[in-house]
Amino acid sequence: MKNKLFFAIVLSQVLLLVSCNAQKVDVQNELEFCVQQANKTIAQIPNDSLFPRSISNGNANWDYVNKKDWTSGFWPGILWYLYQYTGDKYFELKADSTTTELTSVAYSPSFDHDLGFMLYNSFGNGYRLTKDSHYKKVLLAAADSLATLYNPKVGTILSWPSMVKKMNWPHNTIIDNMMNLELLFWAAKNGGGQKLYDIAVKHAETTMKNQFRPDYSNYHVVVYDTTTGKVIKRITHQGYSNSSMWARGQSWAIYGFTMVYRETHDKKFLDFAENVANVYLERLPKDLIPYWDFNAPNIPNAPRDASAAAVTASALLELSTYIVDKRVSEKYFNKAVRMLEELSSAKYQSREKNDAFLLHSTGNMPIQGEVDVPIIYADYYYIEALLRLKEIEKKHKLILE
């Protein structure tokens, strides 16, 4: 009861921000744009076993991957968000058919830590909106599979199993893995048991302890000894250097620790989420869309990463609802709205250029992978952020009435 009262008080505070600050984002208009773009994609996809991932420079249509790609869950997730927004049975049927294609992933021996991205974004959103018992069964199986990658001596879930031999990384954990903990928290509340909750909390605690610098920027990868649990080395695999702040990695951390606080109500995670958010916000360029790495040597000519901005905007909207200090809450809320405003501008929206929602994301710069192109996870977190803002506006309207 105390937790519910606390969150109600903080949410009412955030709702006041909506009334005190004129909205610069036409949420309805941008969501309608997402509907229009998604319909273009639906018309182009050859079949439900292919999933949009990115659009190459000069092309209008998506390049596709199969169900085992770590990004496969984002497109079904987008379709579920479109169903949430429109209530249109058409999107529900499309979401169900693409989600169902991923079923076997949950029952395969765990080959990747990204089961949360793949299955919680798809089946999780589907279950949230429909309460389909089949979706619940798949999610519980997926959580059990993800848990097999947990090493209790280290205190984290193994990332990139393929890298163990390839890179001689006995037990590696990447910051992205914070995002996959949501699957474990959900499962623990829905029949999966306390063990899954404990794994998620311990992973977050170990990551908080070992994966961050004194200024709260993070390393992409920490490599551990499998038997002692000691840190062997810290690496920024997809960033500019081991001492740089890779933009999307920092956005995963902001989102991940905000989510962990939501699930645990442990204030240490809220404080940490604020710290990792603050260093990100302090170093942003004026338009609030980060360069792919905050320490890229060719700034201001370095590629941007709209995906990091979309992830962060969604995270900050949620984070703002948990902060008691009105000034801090207002800062996070307003920054998120300004990020969405910029992402919705002609500079960053795809519009007539191609079938995506957003331009200018950067996937893996060090290997020149998906540089300055539309990427599906940018679109997913963009529409999620718009829906979160819409929900805040709706609650504000109800209070006024």
N, C-alpha and C positions, 0 to 999 in steps of 0.2 A: 504493500500500500504506500509506504514511504517513497519507493522508487517511482511509482506512478504519479504521486503528487509532485515530486521533484521535476519529472520530465514535463508534466502539465504546466508547471510554473515557467520553466525555461522556454517551452514552446510558445506560450502566450507572449513571452518577451520577444521572441523572434517574429511573431505575427505582428507585433507593433512596428517592427522594422518595415514590414510590407506597406503599412499605412503611412509611415513617416518618410519613406524613400520611394519616389516615383519609379515604377518598373520600366527598365530600359529594354526589356526583352518582351516581344509579343509572343508569349508562349503558344497560344493557339495557332498563330500563323506559322511558327517554326515547326510545330508538330504536324500541321497540314503539309508542310514541305516534306517532312519525313515520310508521310503516307504516300505522297506523289513519287518520291524517289524509290521507295521500297516497291511500289507497283512496277516501276521500270525494271527493277532487279528481278522480280518474280517472273516477268515476261521473258527475261533472257536466260534464266537458269535452265539447263537442259533437263535435269531431274533432281529429285530430293536427296539423292546420295552425294551431291556435290554442294560445297559450301563456299560462299564468297569469302575471299581473304583480303585481296588488295587489287588496285587498278594500276596497271603499268602506265608510265608517262606516255601521253599521246593517245591513250585508249579511252573509250567511254564505258566499256563493260568490264565486269569483274574477272579476275583470274580465280580459279576454283581449287579447293583442296578436298581431300576425303575426310572421313569421320575421325581418323586417328590424328589429324593435325590439331595442335593445341588451341587453334582459333575456331574450331568447328562449332562450338556452342554459341558463338556470338550472334550468328544470323537467326537461329531459332529464337534466341533471347529477344532480338529486335522485333521479330514477329509477335511474340507474346506481349511486348510493350505496346505494339500497334493495336493488338486486340484490347489491351487494357484501356487505351485511349479512345478507341472508336466503338468498342462493343460489337464490332462487326464479326459475325460468325465466319465470314470468309477468312479473316486473319487467324481466327482460332483454328480452323481446319488446316490452313497452311502451316501454322506453328506446330500443330500436332504431328503432321506428316513429316516435317523435317526433324522434329525432336525425336520421334520414334526411330528414325534412322540411326540414332546414336545409342540405342539400347544395349547393343552387344559390348560397347566400350566399358560399361559398368561391370560386366561379368568376365572380362578378360583379366589375366594376371596383370597387376598394376605396372604399366610400362612407362608411366609419366606422372609427375606430380600435379599436372594441370587438370585433374579430373573435376575440380571445382569450376574452372573456366568452361570446360567442355559440357559438364552435366548439371551443375547447379544453375548456370545461366539459362539453360534450356529446360530441363525437367523441373528445376526449382521454381522458375517463374511460372511454368505450366501448372505445377501443383498449387502454388499460391493463388492462382486465378480460377482453377477448376476443381481442386481437391480430388483429382483423379487418383484412385488407389494404386493404379499401375505406376504412375509417376513416383509415388511415395516408395514403392517397392524398389524401383530402379535407383532412387537416390540413396536409400539405405545400403544397397549393395555397393554403390559407388563409394560411399563413406568408408565401408569396411575395406574396400580395395585400397583406398588412399591411406588408410591407417597401417597397412602392411609395410609402407615405406618409412614408418617412424622408427627411429633408433633411440631407445630410452637412455643409452649411455651418453648420447650426444644431446638429446632433448629437442631434436627437430626432425621434420620429415625430409627424407632424401629428395633432392631435386635432380633432374636430368640423370636418371640411371645410366643412360648411354655414355655419360661423360666419365663414369668411374674408371673404365679401362682406357677410353680414348684420351683423356686428359690426366689420368692418374690422380683423380680426385676421389679418395676413399669414401668420403661422405660430404657431399656439397649441398648447400642450401642457398637458394637465391631469394632476393627480396620479394619477387613476384609471388612466392609461395604464401605470403601473408593473405593473399586474396582467396586462396583455396581453403582457408580455415573455416570460411562461412559454411561450407558443406558439412564439416564436422560438427559445428555448433548446431546447425539445423537438425542433423541426424540424432544428436544427443537428446534433443527435445522431442523427437518424434519416434522413439522406440529403439534408438541405437545404443543407448546406455551411457553411463558416466565416463567410461574410458575414453570415448571420443571427445568429450568436453575437456577432459584432463590433457589429452594430447594437444588439442588446439591451444589451450592456455600455456602449456609448457613450451610449445613451439614459439609462441609470441614472446614469452619471457626470455627465452634463449636468444631469439633474434634481437630483441631490445638490448640485451646485454652485449652481444658480440658483433653485430652487423652495422654499428653506427660509430661515427667519429665524434669527438667532443662537441662539435658544432651541430650535431644531429643530422648531418648528411649521411647517406648510407653507402656501403659497399654493395655492389651487385651480388657478389658471391662470397660466401665464407666456406672454406674447406676444413673439415674436422677429421681428427683421428677417430676411427670407428670404435676402438676399444677403450680409449681414455676419455674421449669427448673433448680433448684439447684442440684449440684452433691451430691449424697448420699454416694457413695463409688467408689473406683477404684480397679479393680481386674485383675490379669493375670490368667485367667481361664485355658488356655491350656499351660501355661508356668510353669517354676519351682516354682516361688513364685511371690508375688505381687510387689516385688522390682527388679525382674529379667528382662532381655531383651530376650523375646521369639523370636526366629530367624524368623519364617515365618511372625509373626506379624509385625516385622520391615520391612520385604520385602514388605508386603502389603502397608505399609506407603510410602516407596520409590516409588513404582510403582504408587500408588494412587495420591500422590501430584504432581508427574511429569505429570500425565494425566490431573489433574485439571489445571495445568499451561498451558498445550497445549490448553485446551478448553477455558480458560479465558484470557490468556496473562497477568495475574496479577502477578507482580514480587514477591509479598509476598509469593505466592505458590512455585515459583521457588527457592527462598531463603530457604524456609522450606524444600523442597525436598532435597536440598543440605545438610542441617543440619542433616536430618534423615539418609541420605546416608553416611555421614561422620562418624557418631558414629558407624554404622554397619561396615564400611570398616576398621576402626581403630582397631576393636576388633576381626577381622577374624583370624583364624589359617593360617598357611603358604600356604596351598593348596587352600584357599579362599572358601572352602565349610564349612558352619557353623555347629557347633554342634546344636542340636535341640533347645537349650537355651544357650545363651552366659554365663549364670551363673550356668549351670548344675554342681552339686557337684562332679561328677565323671569324669570330663574332665581330661585327654585326652581319656578316655574310654567311654565317652558318645556317643550315636548314633548321626550320622550326619543328616542333612536335605537337600538333593539335591533339593527338591522342592523350598526351600527358595533361594537357589543359582540360580536356573533357573529363578524364578520371578525377582530376583535382576539383573541378567545379562541382561534380556530383558529391564528392567527399565533403567539401566545405559546407555545402547546403545541409548535410546531415550533422556535421560537427557543430554548426552554428546553433542547432537546437539543443545541444547538451551543455552549452557554456553559460554559467551563471552571470559572469561579468558582462553587462550590457554592451560596453564598448568593444570588447573582444568578439562577442557574438555578432554585433553589427559589422565589424570588420570582415569576418569570414563570410557572412551573408552577402555583403556588398561586393566583395571580391569575386565570389562565385557568379553573381549576376553580371558583373562586368566581363568576366570570362565568357559567359554564354552570349553576351551581346557581341563580343568580338568574333566568336566562333560563328555567329549567325550573320556576320557581315559578308559582303561580296568578296572580301579577301580570302575568307576561310570556308565559306559554304560552296559546295560543288555546283549547285544550281544547274545550268544547262550544260556544263562541261562534261559531266559523266553521271553515272547512276548512284554514286555514293552520296552521303550527307555532307562530309567534310573533306577538304583538301589538306595538304601540307602536314602529313604525319611522317614520322621516321621510325622505322623498325629496328634495324641492326646496322648502324652506320659503320662500325669498324670493318665489316665485310661487304659494305655497300649493298645491303639487303633492304629493299623497300624504303628508299630514301626519298623524302618529299613527295609522297603519294597518298592517296586515300587508303586507309586500312580499316578493316571491319570493326576492330575493337574501339576505334575512335568514335564510330557511329553509334555503337552500343552505349557507351557511357555518355555520349551527347544526348541521346533520347532519354536515357535514364535521368540525367540531370534536369532536363526539361520537365519530365513528369514529376520529379521531386519538387521543383519550383511550383508547378501547377498545384500540387497537393498543399503546399504551404499557402498559396493564394486562396485555395478553396476553404481551408480551415479559417483563414482570416475573414473571409466573406461570411461564414457561418457565425463567427463571433459577433460580427457587426449586426447580423440579423437577429 
